Amino acid sequence: MSRICKTTQSWFAAGLIAAAASIGALGFAGCERKEKVIDIETPGADVEVERNIDTGEVEVETNRD
């Protein structure tokens, strides 16, 4: 096999490894997984409660109209 083909194969393999590592990193740095516990809409105010699936942290958001 010629030297050029071996070099091309090495770069291709390095590119595949870099792409796989990038995709894996995006999975860890992705958006937070949240579930909506309750969402109340009234004429005077709105209340939304969300829970982070990974940590169990609860977030309450209120908006007054």
Stockholm file with secondary structure:
# STOCKHOLM 1.0

chainA/1-65         MSRICKTTQSWFAAGLIAAAASIGALGFAGCERKEKVIDIETPGADVEVERNIDTGEVEVETNRD
#=GR chainA/1-65 SS CCHHHHHHHHHHHHHHHHHHHHHHHHHHTSCCCEEEEEEEECSSEEEEEEEETTTCCEEEEEEEC
#=GC SS_cons        CCHHHHHHHHHHHHHHHHHHHHHHHHHHTSCCCEEEEEEEECSSEEEEEEEETTTCCEEEEEEEC
//
